Amino acid sequence: MNAVEIIRMVYAHGGKLTLDGDSLRVSAPAPLPDNLRQALRGHKPSIMMALGAPLDVVVCKVLAELRQELPQSLQELPDEKLLALVNWSIMAAFERAIQSLEVGR
């Protein structure tokens, strides 16, 4: 499921999604199904982007969630250094994927 599909499902259940600063607010006339609530939690940053949240707000949300899963030494990094580390990790993974495709030829 992607952000647009989740937004459509919320609306189909009579719900409404709004941005409130750096938060995503959900309102509905009845509780949303569990699988939809889980999808909202799991895709929150992309839903916020789809609703027009500024990139810096979404990046801060992602970093806050990511930070909780990191070793203590990395949790203490400032946002800009943590973001640089995340970007480097993504680029390194992409490079490894490209190399594995080239080896397979």
MMTF fields as JSON, N, C-alpha, C and O atoms, coordinates in Angstrom:
{
  "mmtfVersion": "1.0.0",
  "mmtfProducer": "UNKNOWN",
  "numBonds": 419,
  "numAtoms": 420,
  "numGroups": 105,
  "numChains": 1,
  "numModels": 1,
  "chainsPerModel": [1],
  "groupsPerChain": [105],
  "chainIdList": ["A"],
  "bondAtomList": [4, 2, 8, 6, 12, 10, 16, 14, 20, 18, 24, 22, 28, 26, 32, 30, 36, 34, 40, 38, 44, 42, 48, 46, 52, 50, 56, 54, 60, 58, 64, 62, 68, 66, 72, 70, 76, 74, 80, 78, 84, 82, 88, 86, 92, 90, 96, 94, 100, 98, 104, 102, 108, 106, 112, 110, 116, 114, 120, 118, 124, 122, 128, 126, 132, 130, 136, 134, 140, 138, 144, 142, 148, 146, 152, 150, 156, 154, 160, 158, 164, 162, 168, 166, 172, 170, 176, 174, 180, 178, 184, 182, 188, 186, 192, 190, 196, 194, 200, 198, 204, 202, 208, 206, 212, 210, 216, 214, 220, 218, 224, 222, 228, 226, 232, 230, 236, 234, 240, 238, 244, 242, 248, 246, 252, 250, 256, 254, 260, 258, 264, 262, 268, 266, 272, 270, 276, 274, 280, 278, 284, 282, 288, 286, 292, 290, 296, 294, 300, 298, 304, 302, 308, 306, 312, 310, 316, 314, 320, 318, 324, 322, 328, 326, 332, 330, 336, 334, 340, 338, 344, 342, 348, 346, 352, 350, 356, 354, 360, 358, 364, 362, 368, 366, 372, 370, 376, 374, 380, 378, 384, 382, 388, 386, 392, 390, 396, 394, 400, 398, 404, 402, 408, 406, 412, 410, 416, 414],
  "bondOrderList": [1, 1, 1, 1, 1, 1, 1, 1, 1, 1, 1, 1, 1, 1, 1, 1, 1, 1, 1, 1, 1, 1, 1, 1, 1, 1, 1, 1, 1, 1, 1, 1, 1, 1, 1, 1, 1, 1, 1, 1, 1, 1, 1, 1, 1, 1, 1, 1, 1, 1, 1, 1, 1, 1, 1, 1, 1, 1, 1, 1, 1, 1, 1, 1, 1, 1, 1, 1, 1, 1, 1, 1, 1, 1, 1, 1, 1, 1, 1, 1, 1, 1, 1, 1, 1, 1, 1, 1, 1, 1, 1, 1, 1, 1, 1, 1, 1, 1, 1, 1, 1, 1, 1, 1],
  "groupList": [{"groupName": "MET", "atomNameList": ["N", "CA", "C", "O"], "elementList": ["N", "C", "C", "O"], "formalChargeList": [0, 0, 0, 0], "bondAtomList": [1, 0, 2, 1, 3, 2], "bondOrderList": [1, 1, 2], "singleLetterCode": "M", "chemCompType": "L-PEPTIDE LINKING"}, {"groupName": "ASN", "atomNameList": ["N", "CA", "C", "O"], "elementList": ["N", "C", "C", "O"], "formalChargeList": [0, 0, 0, 0], "bondAtomList": [1, 0, 2, 1, 3, 2], "bondOrderList": [1, 1, 2], "singleLetterCode": "N", "chemCompType": "L-PEPTIDE LINKING"}, {"groupName": "ALA", "atomNameList": ["N", "CA", "C", "O"], "elementList": ["N", "C", "C", "O"], "formalChargeList": [0, 0, 0, 0], "bondAtomList": [1, 0, 2, 1, 3, 2], "bondOrderList": [1, 1, 2], "singleLetterCode": "A", "chemCompType": "L-PEPTIDE LINKING"}, {"groupName": "VAL", "atomNameList": ["N", "CA", "C", "O"], "elementList": ["N", "C", "C", "O"], "formalChargeList": [0, 0, 0, 0], "bondAtomList": [1, 0, 2, 1, 3, 2], "bondOrderList": [1, 1, 2], "singleLetterCode": "V", "chemCompType": "L-PEPTIDE LINKING"}, {"groupName": "GLU", "atomNameList": ["N", "CA", "C", "O"], "elementList": ["N", "C", "C", "O"], "formalChargeList": [0, 0, 0, 0], "bondAtomList": [1, 0, 2, 1, 3, 2], "bondOrderList": [1, 1, 2], "singleLetterCode": "E", "chemCompType": "L-PEPTIDE LINKING"}, {"groupName": "ILE", "atomNameList": ["N", "CA", "C", "O"], "elementList": ["N", "C", "C", "O"], "formalChargeList": [0, 0, 0, 0], "bondAtomList": [1, 0, 2, 1, 3, 2], "bondOrderList": [1, 1, 2], "singleLetterCode": "I", "chemCompType": "L-PEPTIDE LINKING"}, {"groupName": "ARG", "atomNameList": ["N", "CA", "C", "O"], "elementList": ["N", "C", "C", "O"], "formalChargeList": [0, 0, 0, 0], "bondAtomList": [1, 0, 2, 1, 3, 2], "bondOrderList": [1, 1, 2], "singleLetterCode": "R", "chemCompType": "L-PEPTIDE LINKING"}, {"groupName": "TYR", "atomNameList": ["N", "CA", "C", "O"], "elementList": ["N", "C", "C", "O"], "formalChargeList": [0, 0, 0, 0], "bondAtomList": [1, 0, 2, 1, 3, 2], "bondOrderList": [1, 1, 2], "singleLetterCode": "Y", "chemCompType": "L-PEPTIDE LINKING"}, {"groupName": "HIS", "atomNameList": ["N", "CA", "C", "O"], "elementList": ["N", "C", "C", "O"], "formalChargeList": [0, 0, 0, 0], "bondAtomList": [1, 0, 2, 1, 3, 2], "bondOrderList": [1, 1, 2], "singleLetterCode": "H", "chemCompType": "L-PEPTIDE LINKING"}, {"groupName": "GLY", "atomNameList": ["N", "CA", "C", "O"], "elementList": ["N", "C", "C", "O"], "formalChargeList": [0, 0, 0, 0], "bondAtomList": [1, 0, 2, 1, 3, 2], "bondOrderList": [1, 1, 2], "singleLetterCode": "G", "chemCompType": "PEPTIDE LINKING"}, {"groupName": "LYS", "atomNameList": ["N", "CA", "C", "O"], "elementList": ["N", "C", "C", "O"], "formalChargeList": [0, 0, 0, 0], "bondAtomList": [1, 0, 2, 1, 3, 2], "bondOrderList": [1, 1, 2], "singleLetterCode": "K", "chemCompType": "L-PEPTIDE LINKING"}, {"groupName": "LEU", "atomNameList": ["N", "CA", "C", "O"], "elementList": ["N", "C", "C", "O"], "formalChargeList": [0, 0, 0, 0], "bondAtomList": [1, 0, 2, 1, 3, 2], "bondOrderList": [1, 1, 2], "singleLetterCode": "L", "chemCompType": "L-PEPTIDE LINKING"}, {"groupName": "THR", "atomNameList": ["N", "CA", "C", "O"], "elementList": ["N", "C", "C", "O"], "formalChargeList": [0, 0, 0, 0], "bondAtomList": [1, 0, 2, 1, 3, 2], "bondOrderList": [1, 1, 2], "singleLetterCode": "T", "chemCompType": "L-PEPTIDE LINKING"}, {"groupName": "ASP", "atomNameList": ["N", "CA", "C", "O"], "elementList": ["N", "C", "C", "O"], "formalChargeList": [0, 0, 0, 0], "bondAtomList": [1, 0, 2, 1, 3, 2], "bondOrderList": [1, 1, 2], "singleLetterCode": "D", "chemCompType": "L-PEPTIDE LINKING"}, {"groupName": "SER", "atomNameList": ["N", "CA", "C", "O"], "elementList": ["N", "C", "C", "O"], "formalChargeList": [0, 0, 0, 0], "bondAtomList": [1, 0, 2, 1, 3, 2], "bondOrderList": [1, 1, 2], "singleLetterCode": "S", "chemCompType": "L-PEPTIDE LINKING"}, {"groupName": "PRO", "atomNameList": ["N", "CA", "C", "O"], "elementList": ["N", "C", "C", "O"], "formalChargeList": [0, 0, 0, 0], "bondAtomList": [1, 0, 2, 1, 3, 2], "bondOrderList": [1, 1, 2], "singleLetterCode": "P", "chemCompType": "L-PEPTIDE LINKING"}, {"groupName": "GLN", "atomNameList": ["N", "CA", "C", "O"], "elementList": ["N", "C", "C", "O"], "formalChargeList": [0, 0, 0, 0], "bondAtomList": [1, 0, 2, 1, 3, 2], "bondOrderList": [1, 1, 2], "singleLetterCode": "Q", "chemCompType": "L-PEPTIDE LINKING"}, {"groupName": "CYS", "atomNameList": ["N", "CA", "C", "O"], "elementList": ["N", "C", "C", "O"], "formalChargeList": [0, 0, 0, 0], "bondAtomList": [1, 0, 2, 1, 3, 2], "bondOrderList": [1, 1, 2], "singleLetterCode": "C", "chemCompType": "L-PEPTIDE LINKING"}, {"groupName": "TRP", "atomNameList": ["N", "CA", "C", "O"], "elementList": ["N", "C", "C", "O"], "formalChargeList": [0, 0, 0, 0], "bondAtomList": [1, 0, 2, 1, 3, 2], "bondOrderList": [1, 1, 2], "singleLetterCode": "W", "chemCompType": "L-PEPTIDE LINKING"}, {"groupName": "PHE", "atomNameList": ["N", "CA", "C", "O"], "elementList": ["N", "C", "C", "O"], "formalChargeList": [0, 0, 0, 0], "bondAtomList": [1, 0, 2, 1, 3, 2], "bondOrderList": [1, 1, 2], "singleLetterCode": "F", "chemCompType": "L-PEPTIDE LINKING"}],
  "groupTypeList": [0, 1, 2, 3, 4, 5, 5, 6, 0, 3, 7, 2, 8, 9, 9, 10, 11, 12, 11, 13, 9, 13, 14, 11, 6, 3, 14, 2, 15, 2, 15, 11, 15, 13, 1, 11, 6, 16, 2, 11, 6, 9, 8, 10, 15, 14, 5, 0, 0, 2, 11, 9, 2, 15, 11, 13, 3, 3, 3, 17, 10, 3, 11, 2, 4, 11, 6, 16, 4, 11, 15, 16, 14, 11, 16, 4, 11, 15, 13, 4, 10, 11, 11, 2, 11, 3, 1, 18, 14, 5, 0, 2, 2, 19, 4, 6, 2, 5, 16, 14, 11, 4, 3, 9, 6],
  "groupIdList": [1, 2, 3, 4, 5, 6, 7, 8, 9, 10, 11, 12, 13, 14, 15, 16, 17, 18, 19, 20, 21, 22, 23, 24, 25, 26, 27, 28, 29, 30, 31, 32, 33, 34, 35, 36, 37, 38, 39, 40, 41, 42, 43, 44, 45, 46, 47, 48, 49, 50, 51, 52, 53, 54, 55, 56, 57, 58, 59, 60, 61, 62, 63, 64, 65, 66, 67, 68, 69, 70, 71, 72, 73, 74, 75, 76, 77, 78, 79, 80, 81, 82, 83, 84, 85, 86, 87, 88, 89, 90, 91, 92, 93, 94, 95, 96, 97, 98, 99, 100, 101, 102, 103, 104, 105],
  "secStructList": [7, 7, 2, 2, 2, 2, 2, 2, 2, 2, 2, 2, 6, 6, 7, 3, 3, 3, 3, 3, 6, 6, 3, 3, 3, 3, 3, 7, 1, 1, 7, 7, 7, 2, 2, 2, 2, 2, 2, 2, 2, 2, 6, 2, 2, 2, 2, 2, 2, 2, 6, 6, 7, 7, 2, 2, 2, 2, 2, 2, 2, 2, 2, 2, 2, 2, 2, 6, 6, 1, 7, 2, 2, 2, 2, 6, 1, 7, 2, 2, 2, 2, 2, 2, 2, 2, 2, 2, 2, 2, 2, 2, 2, 2, 2, 2, 2, 2, 2, 2, 2, 2, 2, 6, 7],
  "xCoordList": [0.837, 0.0, 0.893, 1.908, 0.516, 1.276, 0.45, -0.698, 1.048, 0.405, -0.942, -1.915, -1.002, -2.248, -3.35, -4.498, -3.013, -4.009, -4.522, -5.715, -3.629, -4.032, -4.944, -5.954, -4.589, -5.427, -6.814, -7.819, -6.87, -8.164, -8.984, -10.2, -8.311, -9.026, -9.591, -10.706, -8.819, -9.306, -10.554, -11.556, -10.493, -11.651, -12.839, -13.987, -12.562, -13.647, -14.364, -15.54, -13.657, -14.261, -14.85, -15.215, -14.944, -15.51, -14.533, -14.921, -13.273, -12.265, -11.67, -11.93, -10.871, -10.217, -8.803, -8.589, -7.839, -6.453, -6.065, -6.332, -5.437, -4.975, -3.591, -3.208, -2.86, -1.553, -1.733, -2.421, -1.11, -1.146, 0.297, 0.796, 0.956, 2.373, 3.17, 3.184, 3.834, 4.614, 3.891, 4.51, 2.575, 1.776, 0.74, 0.272, 0.398, -0.671, -1.879, -1.794, -2.988, -4.211, -5.203, -5.4, -5.824, -6.814, -8.123, -8.16, -9.192, -10.511, -11.431, -11.31, -12.342, -13.281, -14.529, -14.459, -15.669, -16.914, -16.946, -17.678, -16.161, -16.066, -14.6, -13.842, -14.198, -12.809, -12.452, -13.232, -11.258, -10.78, -10.359, -9.979, -10.417, -9.973, -8.503, -7.704, -8.174, -6.812, -5.76, -4.732, -6.016, -5.009, -4.789, -3.674, -5.815, -5.671, -4.922, -4.099, -5.197, -4.455, -2.979, -2.113, -2.69, -1.29, -0.626, 0.531, -1.351, -0.805, -0.528, 0.479, -1.411, -1.189, 0.096, 0.893, 0.286, 1.503, 2.749, 3.766, 2.659, 3.831, 4.223, 5.364, 3.296, 3.564, 3.412, 3.241, 3.474, 3.21, 4.029, 3.445, 5.36, 6.106, 5.644, 5.512, 5.4, 4.989, 3.573, 3.265, 2.715, 1.369, 1.465, 0.777, 2.316, 2.504, 3.007, 2.549, 3.953, 4.454, 3.329, 3.193, 2.53, 1.428, 0.413, -0.238, 0.282, -0.654, -0.035, -0.699, 1.242, 1.876, 2.762, 3.101, 3.148, 4.039, 5.398, 5.872, 6.029, 7.365, 8.368, 8.274, 9.312, 10.29, 11.054, 11.307, 11.427, 12.196, 11.402, 11.976, 10.096, 9.245, 9.221, 9.34, 9.067, 9.009, 10.347, 10.388, 11.434, 12.769, 12.987, 13.524, 12.586, 12.73, 11.93, 12.395, 10.723, 9.898, 10.598, 10.664, 11.122, 11.804, 13.028, 13.257, 13.811, 15.005, 14.647, 15.357, 13.569, 13.148, 12.785, 13.125, 12.089, 11.72, 12.948, 13.093, 13.823, 15.041, 15.962, 16.551, 16.08, 16.994, 16.727, 17.668, 15.482, 15.116, 15.69, 15.863, 15.986, 16.464, 17.985, 18.529, 18.666, 20.12, 20.847, 20.272, 22.125, 22.939, 23.048, 22.923, 23.276, 23.313, 24.269, 23.949, 25.431, 26.412, 25.871, 26.188, 25.059, 24.48, 23.24, 22.923, 22.547, 21.37, 21.738, 20.915, 22.964, 23.394, 23.846, 24.118, 23.933, 24.342, 23.296, 22.097, 23.742, 22.766, 22.08, 22.618, 20.902, 20.11, 20.899, 20.831, 21.645, 22.347, 23.402, 23.606, 24.077, 25.072, 24.387, 24.86, 23.284, 22.543, 21.967, 21.99, 21.456, 20.928, 22.033, 21.805, 23.22, 24.342, 24.697, 24.982, 24.682, 24.975, 23.922, 24.26, 22.662, 21.578, 21.74, 21.622, 22.011, 22.211, 23.379, 23.285, 24.484, 25.65, 25.288, 25.692, 24.541, 24.144, 23.274, 23.418, 22.379, 21.514, 22.348, 22.154, 23.28, 24.128, 25.0, 25.183, 25.543, 26.378, 25.561, 26.036, 24.343, 23.478, 23.128, 23.093, 22.87, 22.561, 23.76, 23.607, 24.946, 26.159, 26.369, 26.729, 26.154, 26.296, 25.279, 25.6, 24.071, 23.038, 23.436, 23.266, 23.96, 24.391, 25.536, 25.554, 26.491, 27.622, 27.173, 27.708, 26.199, 25.731, 25.024, 25.083, 24.363, 23.734, 24.793, 24.628, 25.872, 26.934, 27.659, 28.049, 27.847, 28.497, 27.652, 28.185, 26.333, 25.418, 25.314, 24.704, 25.891, 25.797, 26.701, 26.731],
  "yCoordList": [-1.171, 0.0, 1.25, 1.29, 2.255, 3.498, 4.608, 4.394, 5.785, 6.892, 7.271, 7.483, 7.355, 7.757, 6.73, 7.102, 5.454, 4.407, 4.493, 4.323, 4.755, 4.862, 6.071, 5.982, 7.187, 8.388, 8.1, 8.472, 7.445, 7.101, 6.191, 6.348, 5.231, 4.323, 5.071, 4.794, 6.013, 6.812, 7.575, 7.58, 8.225, 8.973, 8.046, 8.422, 6.841, 5.887, 5.479, 5.113, 5.542, 5.24, 6.489, 6.468, 7.576, 8.813, 9.629, 10.602, 9.244, 9.923, 11.125, 11.384, 11.844, 13.037, 13.083, 12.784, 13.457, 13.606, 15.064, 15.688, 15.612, 16.993, 17.09, 16.294, 18.078, 18.375, 19.45, 20.446, 19.236, 20.201, 20.423, 19.731, 21.38, 21.594, 20.4, 20.1, 19.718, 18.54, 17.24, 16.18, 17.331, 16.151, 15.861, 16.76, 14.598, 14.154, 13.86, 13.051, 14.501, 14.306, 13.485, 13.725, 12.515, 11.651, 11.798, 11.685, 12.05, 12.062, 11.203, 11.171, 10.516, 9.638, 9.49, 9.575, 9.268, 9.113, 7.828, 7.74, 6.845, 5.571, 5.148, 5.585, 4.303, 3.845, 3.196, 2.438, 3.521, 2.929, 1.492, 1.16, 0.625, -0.765, -0.826, 0.048, -1.86, -2.019, -1.96, -1.3, -2.654, -2.679, -1.285, -0.966, -0.457, 0.905, 1.779, 2.605, 1.608, 2.357, 1.984, 2.846, 0.693, 0.261, 0.85, 1.268, 0.885, 1.466, 2.96, 3.474, 3.647, 5.07, 5.274, 6.161, 4.456, 4.56, 4.23, 4.915, 3.177, 2.716, 3.595, 3.543, 4.399, 5.234, 6.725, 7.532, 7.084, 8.463, 9.496, 10.458, 9.343, 10.367, 10.541, 11.67, 9.446, 9.579, 10.147, 10.846, 9.858, 10.438, 11.941, 12.728, 12.331, 13.748, 14.472, 15.572, 13.855, 14.458, 14.577, 15.608, 13.538, 13.557, 14.65, 15.19, 14.972, 16.018, 17.414, 18.406, 17.481, 18.783, 19.262, 20.444, 18.393, 18.802, 19.185, 18.547, 20.22, 20.588, 19.453, 18.726, 19.312, 18.233, 18.247, 17.187, 19.425, 19.473, 18.934, 18.321, 19.155, 18.623, 17.101, 16.43, 16.561, 15.108, 14.472, 13.429, 15.087, 14.551, 14.518, 13.539, 15.553, 15.569, 14.441, 13.818, 14.174, 13.071, 11.735, 10.906, 11.533, 10.271, 10.1, 9.019, 11.157, 11.063, 10.77, 10.015, 11.348, 11.101, 9.633, 9.036, 9.057, 7.638, 6.75, 5.76, 7.099, 6.325, 6.379, 5.37, 7.537, 7.75, 6.76, 6.315, 6.413, 5.496, 4.094, 3.35, 3.732, 2.386, 2.291, 1.204, 3.402, 3.452, 3.238, 3.432, 2.835, 2.773, 4.173, 5.176, 4.234, 5.504, 6.511, 7.696, 6.054, 6.984, 7.685, 8.852, 6.993, 7.604, 8.432, 9.386, 8.079, 8.847, 10.284, 11.192, 10.48, 11.802, 12.711, 13.89, 12.185, 13.012, 14.084, 13.83, 15.281, 16.283, 15.843, 15.027, 16.38, 15.97, 16.005, 15.06, 17.079, 17.189, 16.105, 15.635, 15.7, 14.626, 13.266, 12.415, 13.059, 11.807, 11.683, 10.603, 12.773, 12.767, 12.458, 11.713, 13.019, 12.729, 11.247, 10.637, 10.665, 9.242, 8.381, 7.392, 8.747, 8.021, 8.11, 7.105, 9.315, 9.493, 8.66, 8.022, 8.661, 7.872, 6.382, 5.669, 5.92, 4.509, 4.139, 3.054, 5.03, 4.778, 4.719, 3.833, 5.663, 5.671, 4.422, 3.851, 3.991, 2.793, 1.552, 0.691, 1.459, 0.321, 0.33, -0.726, 1.501, 1.618, 1.191, 0.478, 1.629, 1.248, -0.268, -0.865, -0.892, -2.354, -3.052, -4.055, -2.535, -3.131, -3.038, -4.001, -1.901, -1.73, -2.676, -3.299, -2.79, -3.693, -5.134, -5.885, -5.528, -6.919, -7.166, -8.276, -6.16, -6.31, -6.441, -7.226, -5.682, -5.733, -7.065, -7.585, -7.625, -8.933, -10.024, -10.988, -9.881, -10.885, -10.907, -11.817, -9.933, -9.897, -10.869, -10.953],
  "zCoordList": [0.0, 0.0, 0.0, 0.696, -0.774, -0.767, -0.109, 0.28, 0.006, 0.716, 0.102, 0.826, -1.206, -1.872, -1.624, -1.384, -1.679, -1.415, 0.025, 0.276, 0.952, 2.359, 2.562, 3.261, 1.955, 2.057, 1.498, 2.104, 0.354, -0.246, 0.66, 0.77, 1.314, 2.211, 3.422, 3.863, 3.951, 5.084, 4.661, 5.376, 3.49, 2.986, 2.72, 2.955, 2.232, 1.964, 3.255, 3.226, 4.376, 5.678, 6.321, 7.496, 5.559, 6.088, 6.903, 7.551, 6.878, 7.677, 6.976, 5.801, 7.726, 7.226, 7.787, 8.962, 6.952, 7.364, 7.228, 6.2, 8.258, 8.201, 8.813, 9.671, 8.354, 8.926, 9.982, 9.762, 11.123, 12.211, 12.651, 13.539, 12.033, 12.308, 11.817, 10.623, 12.746, 12.365, 12.695, 12.785, 12.876, 13.208, 12.133, 11.435, 12.019, 11.134, 12.01, 12.934, 11.732, 12.508, 11.697, 10.506, 12.357, 11.728, 12.491, 13.716, 11.751, 12.378, 11.523, 10.298, 12.175, 11.472, 12.329, 13.555, 11.685, 12.443, 13.269, 14.255, 12.871, 13.607, 13.583, 12.716, 14.526, 14.511, 13.163, 12.587, 12.691, 11.443, 11.705, 12.828, 10.686, 10.858, 11.298, 10.962, 12.042, 12.56, 11.455, 11.61, 10.332, 9.268, 8.689, 8.275, 8.652, 8.146, 9.154, 8.76, 10.431, 11.458, 11.43, 11.581, 11.237, 11.137, 9.899, 9.953, 8.788, 7.561, 7.755, 7.269, 8.456, 8.739, 9.542, 9.236, 10.559, 11.374, 10.567, 10.668, 9.767, 9.02, 7.849, 7.39, 7.361, 6.189, 6.488, 5.574, 7.758, 8.162, 7.378, 6.881, 7.242, 6.506, 5.061, 4.588, 4.361, 2.96, 2.846, 1.88, 3.815, 3.828, 4.07, 3.418, 5.003, 5.271, 4.026, 3.718, 3.306, 2.06, 1.042, 0.384, 0.909, -0.058, 0.273, -0.622, 1.547, 1.966, 1.918, 2.22, 1.537, 1.35, 2.475, 2.519, 3.38, 4.466, 3.888, 2.948, 4.439, 3.975, 4.21, 5.199, 3.301, 3.379, 4.695, 5.268, 5.188, 6.429, 7.613, 8.513, 7.625, 8.699, 8.632, 9.657, 7.435, 7.266, 7.612, 8.265, 7.184, 7.493, 8.993, 9.512, 9.696, 11.16, 11.805, 12.758, 11.288, 11.805, 11.594, 12.502, 10.383, 10.066, 10.957, 11.501, 11.107, 11.949, 13.4, 14.064, 13.902, 15.282, 15.484, 16.505, 14.502, 14.599, 14.45, 15.167, 13.528, 13.292, 14.502, 14.889, 15.082, 16.214, 17.349, 18.006, 17.584, 18.675, 18.477, 19.442, 17.227, 16.911, 16.854, 16.66, 17.02, 16.86, 18.183, 19.254, 18.101, 19.32, 19.938, 19.235, 21.225, 21.957, 21.323, 21.238, 20.878, 20.304, 19.064, 18.829, 18.268, 17.072, 17.406, 16.695, 18.464, 18.868, 19.219, 19.098, 19.65, 20.103, 18.963, 19.191, 17.736, 16.605, 16.313, 16.433, 15.931, 15.501, 14.213, 13.464, 13.961, 12.796, 11.496, 10.71, 11.255, 9.969, 9.785, 8.666, 10.86, 10.747, 10.598, 9.845, 11.307, 11.174, 9.772, 9.184, 9.239, 7.877, 6.867, 5.915, 7.063, 6.172, 6.235, 5.205, 7.427, 7.589, 6.893, 6.242, 7.025, 6.361, 4.852, 4.152, 4.345, 2.903, 2.405, 1.357, 3.15, 2.754, 2.718, 1.8, 3.699, 3.75, 2.552, 1.988, 2.17, 1.012, -0.259, -1.092, -0.41, -1.611, -1.678, -2.754, -0.534, -0.51, -0.872, -1.612, -0.358, -0.691, -2.176, -2.808, -2.736, -4.159, -5.001, -5.992, -4.603, -5.336, -5.292, -6.307, -4.144, -4.045, -4.945, -5.582, -4.999, -5.85, -7.318, -8.066, -7.735, -9.123, -9.435, -10.497, -8.522, -8.724, -8.846, -9.662, -8.044, -8.119, -9.45, -9.979, -9.993, -11.307, -12.397, -13.331, -12.282, -13.283, -13.238, -14.283, -12.057, -11.914, -12.539, -13.089, -12.458, -12.983, -14.498, -15.059, -15.164, -16.632, -17.287, -18.515]
}
